[in-house]
Amino acid sequence: MFKIITAVLIFSFQVHGQFRFENLEKRDVQKILQDIGTLTQHTSVSGAKPISEEEHTFEFGIGGTYAQTPSINQFVADSGGDDSYNYLPTAAMLARFHAGGILGVELAMLPEIDVGEYNVRNFSGAVELLLFRYNDNYFSLNGFTGNSEVKYEQLVDSSPVDVEIKDQVSGYVFNYSRVYNEFELYLGYGVSTLDGEMSTTGSKTIFDIGVSGTSSVPVSQSSEHFKLGVNYKLGSYKLGGEYSKVFGNERFSVKATILNIF
């Protein structure tokens, strides 16, 4: 499973090539980190319905996200790179556990790996509480947090510069689900908060702040978060698709998982 994720990411980043940024101001860094936050914010592609309403249940599989990243695309193109970054992919291993149909825990993880010229990692988690159920209607509260990191090297005036991008996205979302036989339709609304930093090490810098050597630009930002999606259960398997919007950007997520009741 991990090999599949790695192969997909390597192929995707080879298609896109390498990031290249120059003369970034703080507002530019904020936009770039918003794009990264859109791409990496936690999702298990799930609604409010527990995996099982009585038994302890475990769900495990893989998920992927394809997110809109217009600012990265713009700044890479402005710095002399190509303009193929309007959407970027990511993938992760997913795990969910529900205890007695009330309390749930979620994890999404991409261990630290080298993908082409990049070193990337992402880890996020969530706790979900079922607040209300009436017939086939479910309402829950989900609190999440996660952090990601991207490292790579680029040239600035023929000098190598190490670039590191870190972000942490935390927040909450209220979920509503309606179940129709094996289908679960859901939507959610909440708030996401981004805290991140973009830093460089080297004799040059990518920032337009007149600083050489080690330099960094921190960013903090909050945004409304909206999502809608569908899950389909086929025996002990589950497929899901989700559309969401956060930090002003759209993203599309999918998952394929296996269910285990114990």
Secondary structure, DSSP 8 states (H G I E B T S, - for coil): -HHHHHHHHHHHHHHH------SB-HHHHHHHHHHHHHHHS---S--SS-S-SSS-EEEEEEEEEEEE-HHHHHHHHHTT--S--SEEEEEEEEEEEEETTTEEEEEEEEEEEEETTEEEEEEEEEEEEEEEEETTEEEEEEEEEEEEEEEEEEEETTEEEEEEEEEEEEEEEEEEEEEETTEEEEEEEEEEEEEEEEEEESSS-SBSSS--SSEEEEEEEEEEEEEEEEEEEETTEEEEEEEEEETTEEEEEEEEEEEEE-
